[in-house]
Amino acid sequence: AGDSLCFPGHTGVRCEVCELPSQHFDRRHLKCTDCPTAAALLREHAWVFVVLLAVGLARLAHRLSGRLKSLSRWFFVCALPKIGLVGKLKIFLSFYQVFDTLE
């Protein structure tokens, strides 16, 4: 009975129900609008993922910084002097090949 007072495409007691299942009532614009696609939602909220990822990586780097310092100190003070020149060249070449493939 009250549906005749609503705009076309709207129904319900307060005209806040959309007749098309692919639409939702937008309270900001007071009309039925198309539902966003999943890709549109991901693009719209991607910054949240980027910020959370940056915070997580910063916390991980802070947590590992002490361990990495002690590991690098051990490598350069204890392990590297025991490796001969050929071994050092092999390690350098391996790192060069890995970094070259990353570019």
Protein Blocks (a to p, Z undefined) as FASTA:
>chain_A
ZZmmpcehiacjkopacfblkbccdfklopacddddfklmmmmmmmmmmmmmmmmmmmmm
mmmmmmmmmmmmmmmmmmmmmpcfklmmmmmmmmmmmmmmmZZ
